[in-house]
């Protein structure tokens, strides 16, 4: 299983669609307000959560062999700042 973090962004979405087209099993970690439905309809398994919530990362990583992250705070702003995201996978 491959986990893509940042899958609802431009690069992450392209990576996710490419992996799905290759028949790879893909899980995405997505915030509930993100537009993840097209990726889910394409075959990605969605784990809702937030990078600032450690338990959602644990759930997303369970049974995963590979993690690809394209998540960034470049376009989001607000509370989603680099300083507030605690990522220890």
Secondary structure, DSSP 4 states (H G I P E B T S, - for coil): -EEEETTTSHHHHHHHHHHHHTT--EEEEE-TTS--HHHHHTTPEEEE--TT-HHHHHHHHTT-SEEEE---STTTBTTB-GGG-----
